[in-house]
Amino acid sequence: MRNLYIDPNTYDLILENRNLRMTASVTEWLSAKIEARLKTFYGEWFANQTIGIPYFEQILKKQADIDNVESIFSDVIRETTGVEELLSFSIEYDVTSRLYTYTFEVLADSDIIVSGESTL
């Protein structure tokens, strides 16, 4: 499975030899797919405003329930095409910086373990 590669730090498309870089492995493809789903706000995408994470409604509010946030994120990961099983997931919230940091590890349909980590 291939898709356009998006730099995980800058979120830019990458050019290689004047061509857009494509994902080179199942690991890159699935990790990018999960990352994109977790960073899409509910109603953000013009073509389907019923997808996305309810950030404004349930997550980016005072005293959000961390168990609810964890449940929302882990459900999105489990429901991602290409994910066979969610092996591990953890999330932490830093009150001072108001950032969530999550890590995950999934088993892909192709029996490859894919892991990722990001901050929102």
trRosetta pair geometry for C-beta under 8 A, 3 or more apart (Angstrom, degrees):
i j d omega theta_ij theta_ji phi_ij phi_ji
1 23 7.6 -5 109 81 72 130
1 26 6.4 74 40 -110 98 72
1 29 4.9 140 98 164 100 165
1 30 7.9 78 76 -53 134 78
1 82 6.9 -98 34 -100 167 132
2 22 4.7 14 -176 171 115 124
2 23 5.5 -177 -144 57 58 86
2 29 6.6 -105 -108 -92 26 127
3 22 6.8 149 75 -157 22 79
3 23 5.2 27 50 1 72 120
3 29 5.6 118 17 -133 104 89
3 32 6.7 -158 80 90 128 136
3 33 7.3 114 18 -67 161 94
4 13 6.0 -36 172 -124 122 106
4 20 5.8 -33 -131 154 99 128
4 21 7.5 91 -162 82 60 57
4 22 6.4 -68 -104 -112 33 58
4 23 7.5 49 91 -24 13 83
5 13 7.3 110 78 -147 60 61
5 14 5.5 -36 93 34 109 114
5 20 7.7 170 36 161 80 81
5 21 4.3 -47 42 109 127 100
5 22 5.9 122 -22 175 95 10
5 23 5.1 146 -81 -70 85 56
5 24 7.5 14 -76 -17 135 78
5 28 6.6 -21 -115 164 102 130
5 32 7.1 -133 -135 -78 52 158
6 11 5.7 3 171 -150 113 51
6 12 7.0 157 -157 73 70 22
6 13 6.3 -46 -104 -86 67 53
6 14 7.8 167 -121 -10 21 89
6 32 5.9 130 40 -147 96 122
6 36 7.6 96 39 -72 149 108
7 10 4.6 12 95 47 130 90
7 11 6.4 -91 71 -33 77 12
7 12 5.0 6 26 52 120 75
7 13 7.8 -151 -6 -78 87 6
7 14 5.7 111 -52 -56 97 108
8 11 7.7 26 -144 -71 18 58
8 31 7.8 -33 -86 133 133 116
8 32 7.5 -121 -79 -97 92 80
8 35 6.7 -96 -125 -138 96 171
8 118 7.7 -121 -175 -95 108 109
13 20 5.7 -34 172 -139 120 106
13 21 7.5 169 178 39 71 83
14 20 7.2 106 74 -159 51 58
14 21 4.1 -14 86 21 103 130
15 18 6.4 5 -178 -114 114 20
15 19 6.8 139 -155 66 70 27
15 20 6.3 -50 -100 -94 60 43
15 21 6.9 -162 -108 -21 9 87
16 19 6.0 -36 71 66 70 81
16 20 7.9 41 24 163 77 11
16 21 4.7 77 -4 -77 114 96
23 28 4.1 -180 -157 108 97 113
23 29 4.2 132 123 -73 158 74
23 32 6.3 -132 -89 16 131 142
24 28 5.7 65 43 18 68 151
25 28 4.9 100 54 8 78 97
25 29 6.8 -142 96 -3 42 91
26 29 5.6 -59 -144 41 31 113
26 30 5.9 20 164 -12 69 112
26 82 7.5 -175 -165 -168 95 124
26 108 5.5 134 154 141 125 168
26 110 5.3 -103 -117 43 168 141
26 112 5.1 117 87 48 132 150
26 114 7.2 -114 125 -68 85 122
27 30 6.4 -60 -139 41 21 100
27 31 6.0 19 163 -16 60 115
27 108 7.7 -119 -83 -29 52 147
27 112 6.2 -106 -64 143 84 133
27 114 5.0 175 -131 -110 67 94
28 31 6.0 -61 -141 41 23 110
28 32 6.1 20 162 -16 63 112
29 32 6.2 -65 -153 38 22 107
29 33 6.3 21 153 -20 62 111
29 82 7.3 -136 115 -146 105 167
30 33 5.4 -52 -144 35 34 115
30 34 6.3 33 158 -17 67 103
30 80 7.4 113 -159 129 84 129
30 82 4.9 -147 -107 125 106 137
30 83 7.0 132 -160 -68 121 74
30 106 7.2 -128 151 77 132 128
30 108 5.3 -122 -53 -102 167 120
30 114 4.8 -90 89 -91 127 176
31 34 6.0 -54 -148 36 29 108
31 35 6.2 30 153 -19 63 110
31 114 5.5 -149 -60 -179 85 117
31 115 7.7 6 -101 79 114 28
31 116 4.8 151 -144 -74 97 123
32 35 5.6 -55 -144 39 31 115
32 36 6.2 33 157 -21 65 106
33 36 5.9 -54 -148 34 27 110
33 37 6.6 25 154 -16 62 107
33 80 5.9 132 126 -173 109 123
33 81 7.2 -88 169 63 149 82
33 82 6.5 83 67 38 157 139
34 37 5.8 -59 -151 37 31 110
34 38 6.2 23 156 -15 67 110
34 76 7.9 120 -152 124 74 94
34 77 5.7 33 -142 -121 116 81
34 80 5.4 -39 -92 -87 76 173
34 83 7.5 86 -81 -62 113 126
34 104 7.1 -127 161 74 151 146
34 106 7.4 171 -75 2 151 145
34 114 7.8 154 -3 122 139 129
34 116 6.2 171 83 27 131 155
35 38 6.0 -61 -146 40 28 106
35 39 6.3 7 161 -4 64 116
35 116 6.4 -133 -64 -176 98 154
35 118 6.2 120 -126 -44 98 155
36 39 6.2 -71 -144 46 26 99
36 40 6.4 35 157 -37 65 107
37 40 5.9 -51 -147 18 30 115
37 53 7.9 106 153 -40 64 99
37 76 5.4 176 138 169 118 114
37 77 7.7 158 86 -82 131 47
37 80 5.8 -146 7 -96 162 111
38 53 6.6 40 -155 -43 42 141
38 73 6.2 41 -127 -139 109 91
38 76 6.1 139 -85 107 70 143
38 77 7.4 14 -66 -66 112 85
38 102 7.6 -128 -166 60 152 144
38 118 7.2 138 95 64 140 140
38 120 7.3 -117 145 -67 103 135
39 53 7.9 -19 -96 14 5 129
39 118 7.9 -76 -59 139 112 154
39 120 6.9 -164 -102 -109 79 109
40 44 5.5 -152 -171 53 75 132
40 45 6.4 -6 -161 -34 124 109
40 51 6.6 -2 124 125 139 96
40 52 4.3 -116 126 -114 91 86
40 53 6.4 125 78 5 61 84
41 44 4.1 101 64 -45 85 124
41 52 5.1 19 115 178 24 137
41 53 6.3 -63 -117 61 36 77
41 55 5.1 -65 -122 21 90 123
41 56 7.1 51 -161 -14 117 96
42 49 8.0 65 164 176 61 65
42 51 7.4 -153 -127 114 57 28
42 52 3.9 -177 -85 91 35 107
42 53 6.0 -112 -40 81 83 26
42 54 4.6 17 -20 -88 146 55
42 55 6.9 -173 8 14 89 71
42 56 7.5 -116 48 30 104 91
42 57 6.9 -22 44 9 147 120
43 49 4.5 26 -135 -168 62 92
43 50 7.8 36 -82 -74 60 23
43 52 6.2 -97 11 46 41 143
44 49 7.7 156 33 -127 25 69
44 52 5.3 125 18 -97 98 155
45 48 5.6 4 98 56 116 69
45 49 6.7 -163 71 -85 63 47
45 51 6.1 -8 37 65 127 108
45 52 6.7 173 3 -52 96 115
46 49 7.2 1 -133 -62 23 92
48 51 5.1 42 113 2 110 110
52 55 7.9 -63 153 -5 104 93
53 59 6.8 4 151 -6 111 146
53 72 6.3 97 -145 152 94 122
53 73 7.5 19 -120 -87 132 66
53 76 6.6 -36 -83 -65 97 154
54 57 4.0 -50 175 53 109 115
54 58 4.6 56 104 15 112 108
54 59 6.8 139 97 -6 64 96
54 72 7.1 -109 40 -141 91 146
55 58 7.5 -92 -129 55 9 68
55 59 4.7 -59 -136 55 51 118
55 60 4.9 32 165 -6 85 111
56 59 7.8 0 -15 48 15 79
56 60 5.8 -31 -99 55 39 112
56 61 7.7 80 -179 -53 39 94
57 61 7.9 -45 144 -31 17 128
58 61 7.1 -81 -166 11 12 120
58 64 6.7 96 156 -141 55 110
58 68 6.3 -114 175 136 118 127
58 69 7.4 174 132 -83 97 69
58 72 6.7 143 102 -59 138 155
59 64 5.4 54 -149 -143 34 159
59 69 5.4 99 -119 -111 94 103
59 72 7.1 -112 -67 62 114 155
59 100 7.7 -49 -176 -29 118 147
60 64 7.3 6 -45 -52 10 141
61 64 5.3 115 59 -70 77 92
64 68 7.0 -119 171 67 84 113
64 69 5.8 69 138 -52 121 120
64 93 7.8 -180 67 -109 105 159
65 68 3.9 65 87 8 110 113
65 69 6.8 174 91 -12 57 82
66 69 5.4 -50 -145 37 37 115
66 70 6.2 40 154 -20 66 104
66 91 6.9 -174 -170 98 93 111
66 93 5.8 -125 -103 -4 113 129
67 70 5.7 -51 -147 37 31 113
67 71 6.3 34 152 -21 63 106
68 71 5.6 -54 -148 36 31 114
68 72 6.4 34 153 -21 65 103
69 72 5.8 -53 -149 33 30 111
69 73 6.4 23 157 -12 65 109
69 91 6.3 -137 114 118 107 157
69 93 7.6 76 68 -61 162 124
69 100 6.8 -138 164 -114 142 146
70 73 6.0 -59 -145 41 29 107
70 74 6.0 21 161 -14 66 113
70 89 7.0 138 -165 124 91 114
70 91 5.0 -160 -95 30 86 128
71 74 6.1 -58 -138 41 25 105
71 75 6.1 29 160 -22 62 109
72 75 6.0 -59 -151 34 24 111
72 76 6.6 24 154 -18 61 106
73 76 5.8 -56 -152 34 32 111
73 77 6.5 29 153 -17 65 105
73 89 7.0 171 109 -178 105 134
73 91 6.3 112 47 -66 154 142
73 102 6.1 -126 167 -118 158 163
74 77 5.6 -52 -149 36 36 113
74 78 6.3 38 153 -21 67 106
74 86 6.0 99 -164 180 91 167
74 89 4.7 154 -100 85 103 168
74 104 7.9 168 -108 -111 71 120
75 78 5.7 -54 -146 37 31 112
75 79 6.1 19 159 -11 66 113
76 79 6.0 -65 -144 44 26 104
76 80 6.8 48 152 -48 61 95
77 80 5.8 -39 -158 -1 34 119
77 83 6.3 144 159 -113 67 168
77 86 5.5 91 109 -100 116 121
77 89 6.6 172 42 -93 157 135
77 104 5.7 -142 -128 -152 158 159
77 106 6.4 -153 168 -70 111 131
78 83 6.2 -148 -145 111 27 139
78 86 5.0 -63 -81 -27 85 123
79 83 7.6 32 54 54 13 128
80 83 4.6 73 70 -7 90 123
80 106 8.0 -34 60 -133 122 173
82 108 5.6 -23 163 -148 86 91
82 109 5.5 -102 -151 -1 47 109
83 86 6.8 22 173 -62 128 72
83 106 4.9 -56 -135 -178 101 143
83 107 7.5 94 -165 70 62 52
83 108 6.7 -64 -106 -112 40 50
83 109 7.5 -2 19 -38 5 79
84 106 7.4 140 45 167 65 91
84 107 4.6 -60 66 103 110 94
84 108 6.2 71 -1 144 100 14
84 109 5.1 145 -57 -85 99 46
84 111 7.7 13 4 -77 159 46
85 106 6.6 166 86 -160 46 71
85 107 4.4 14 51 42 93 113
86 89 5.9 -13 175 -31 121 117
86 104 6.9 -59 -149 -162 95 109
86 105 7.9 109 -170 80 56 51
86 106 5.5 -40 -108 -105 50 87
87 105 4.5 -55 69 104 113 96
87 106 6.0 176 6 -107 88 24
87 107 5.8 98 -46 -29 109 88
87 113 7.0 -10 -2 -136 155 104
88 103 7.6 -10 116 114 102 93
88 104 6.7 173 92 -151 63 44
88 105 4.5 27 44 39 94 105
89 102 7.0 -7 -168 -172 83 106
89 103 7.3 176 -145 90 41 55
89 104 4.8 5 -105 -110 79 86
89 105 7.7 -146 -62 28 54 61
90 102 6.7 173 90 -149 48 62
90 103 5.4 4 53 52 91 92
90 104 7.9 -174 23 -75 55 53
91 100 5.8 -9 -170 -171 106 105
91 101 7.1 159 -154 82 55 44
91 102 4.4 -17 -101 -99 83 92
92 100 7.1 155 79 -155 43 56
92 101 5.1 -12 58 58 94 94
92 102 7.7 177 20 -78 61 47
93 98 8.0 -7 -174 -146 91 37
93 99 7.5 174 -149 88 54 37
93 100 5.4 -26 -97 -98 74 72
94 97 4.6 16 106 42 124 98
94 98 7.0 -76 89 -20 75 14
94 99 5.1 4 46 54 109 81
94 100 8.0 -165 16 -79 74 25
94 101 7.1 47 -17 -8 106 106
95 98 7.0 14 -167 -77 28 57
99 119 5.2 12 171 -177 125 107
99 120 6.6 160 -160 78 74 42
100 119 6.9 161 84 -156 47 56
100 120 4.7 -8 59 56 99 98
101 117 7.3 12 -179 -175 90 91
101 118 7.4 -164 -145 100 59 34
101 119 4.8 -23 -98 -100 79 82
101 120 7.9 -177 -78 19 34 66
102 117 7.1 -170 96 -143 48 54
102 118 6.3 -6 57 58 83 73
102 119 8.0 158 16 -93 63 36
102 120 7.4 13 3 0 106 107
103 115 7.2 5 -177 -176 89 99
103 116 7.1 -177 -148 94 53 46
103 117 4.5 -10 -103 -101 83 90
104 115 6.6 -179 94 -148 52 59
104 116 5.6 -1 55 55 91 84
104 117 7.8 176 19 -76 61 50
105 113 6.2 3 -176 -176 99 103
105 114 7.2 166 -153 86 52 43
105 115 4.3 -15 -101 -99 80 93
106 113 7.3 164 84 -153 39 57
106 114 5.2 -16 62 62 89 92
106 115 7.6 166 18 -83 62 45
107 111 6.8 -12 -175 -131 99 39
107 112 7.6 147 -159 73 54 32
107 113 5.9 -34 -100 -98 61 67
107 114 7.9 153 -105 19 13 78
108 111 7.0 -58 74 19 75 14
108 112 4.6 -7 41 59 122 83
108 113 7.4 -158 3 -84 85 15
108 114 5.4 70 -45 -12 108 116
